[in-house]
Each structure stands twice: as C-alpha cells, then as structure tokens.
Amino acid sequence: MCQTNSLKLLVQAPNGYIGRCEGCGYYNVAYKNMLFIFSEAELISFQQVLCEFIGGWCLSYPTSLGKEVGLKTPVPHFYLMFSHKEYEELHTMLEQTNFWFDTRHNVNKNLN
C-alpha cells in the first residue's frame, strides 16, 4: 500500500468510500471493516462480479449476523457476506465509479 496519503475520493457513502491513490494509482474500496486495494483492471473485474452477481446467492434465512447475500471469492472457503442493504449500498458505490471512469476515458480520448 502506498504511503503518500494522496487519496482522491471518487465515491463516499455512510459506510465506505472508493478512492484512487494519486501516488501509486491503485483504488481503495473501503466498506465497513473491509478494505480492498485494486488496480484499475481488478476494480473493473470486482465491479462486474458484484454488479452482475457472478458467483452470488441469497439465503432464504439470514445468518446469525443478519447476512443474506453471499459472494464466492477466488480464495477457497472464503466468502463475502452482506445484508441486502449492505449489498445494495456497495453495489451503488461501485456503479457510481463508472461515471468517473467514463468521464476520465472521454477526457483522455479528447486530448489525443
């Protein structure tokens, strides 16, 4: 993780944020007690998995901690679990970064 402390916030929500480190170019996705650090390609892949619900399932009853939505990860026996509200909030945060990516792509295209 870069130690430059130059994080540009792209999206902020009550329980998390998505930002881009100006020092190393990696994206921080912080949500509740989770922090994911992604390259741009990895963030786009994570968006696709979460937003298209790839490898996801809904439980007919919540876990003891109130989580009903599960996402399989590439790590064996490791799953991300969310309540419906948490899943929707993270989903919305990731969708909002698409606007930033589109704007940046259009600006770069117009500069060339």
C-alpha positions in Angstrom: 0.0 0.0 0.0 1.3 3.4 -1.0 2.2 5.7 1.9 1.8 9.1 0.1 -1.6 9.9 1.7 -2.8 11.4 -1.5 -6.2 9.6 -1.9 -8.7 11.2 -4.3 -12.2 10.3 -3.2 -14.4 9.2 -6.1 -17.4 8.0 -4.1 -18.3 8.4 -0.5 -21.2 6.7 1.4 -22.2 6.4 5.0 -20.3 3.1 5.4 -17.5 3.4 3.0 -15.7 5.1 0.1 -13.9 4.4 -3.1 -10.8 6.4 -3.8 -7.7 6.5 -6.1 -4.3 6.9 -4.7 -2.5 9.6 -6.7 0.9 8.1 -5.6 0.5 4.5 -6.9 -2.7 4.6 -9.0 -4.4 1.9 -7.0 -8.0 2.1 -6.0 -9.1 1.7 -2.4 -12.6 0.2 -1.8 -13.4 0.6 1.9 -16.7 -0.7 3.1 -17.4 -1.2 6.8 -14.5 -3.3 8.1 -13.2 -4.3 4.7 -10.5 -2.7 2.6 -9.8 -3.9 -0.9 -6.9 -2.4 -2.9 -7.2 -2.9 -6.6 -5.5 -2.0 -9.9 -8.0 -0.4 -12.4 -8.5 -3.8 -14.1 -9.0 -5.5 -10.8 -11.6 -2.9 -9.7 -13.5 -3.3 -13.0 -13.5 -7.1 -12.5 -14.7 -6.7 -8.9 -17.5 -4.3 -10.2 -18.5 -6.9 -12.7 -18.6 -9.7 -10.2 -20.6 -7.7 -7.7 -22.9 -5.9 -10.0 -23.7 -8.9 -12.2 -23.9 -11.1 -9.1 -21.5 -13.6 -10.5 -21.0 -16.5 -8.0 -23.6 -14.9 -5.7 -26.5 -16.4 -3.9 -29.2 -15.3 -1.5 -30.1 -17.3 1.6 -33.7 -18.0 2.4 -33.0 -17.0 6.0 -30.2 -14.7 7.4 -27.1 -15.9 9.1 -26.8 -15.3 12.8 -25.3 -11.9 12.0 -28.1 -11.0 9.7 -26.4 -11.6 6.4 -28.4 -13.0 3.5 -26.3 -12.3 0.4 -23.1 -14.2 -0.3 -20.4 -13.8 -2.9 -17.8 -16.5 -3.7 -14.2 -15.3 -3.8 -11.3 -16.9 -5.6 -9.9 -17.9 -2.2 -11.2 -21.4 -1.2 -13.7 -21.4 1.6 -13.7 -17.6 1.8 -17.0 -15.8 1.1 -18.1 -12.2 1.3 -21.4 -11.9 3.2 -23.8 -8.9 3.2 -27.2 -8.0 4.3 -29.4 -6.9 1.4 -29.0 -3.3 2.5 -25.2 -3.6 2.6 -25.1 -5.3 -0.8 -27.2 -2.5 -2.4 -25.0 0.2 -0.8 -21.7 -1.3 -2.1 -23.4 -2.0 -5.5 -24.4 1.7 -5.7 -20.9 2.8 -4.8 -19.3 0.7 -7.5 -21.9 1.8 -10.1 -21.1 5.5 -9.3 -17.4 4.9 -10.1 -18.5 4.1 -13.7 -19.3 7.8 -14.2 -15.8 8.7 -13.1 -14.2 6.1 -15.4 -16.4 7.2 -18.3 -15.5 10.9 -17.8 -11.8 10.1 -17.5 -11.9 8.0 -20.6 -13.7 10.7 -22.6 -11.3 13.4 -21.4 -8.3 11.3 -22.4 -9.8 10.5 -25.8 -10.4 14.2 -26.5 -6.8 15.0 -25.5 -5.4 12.6 -28.1 
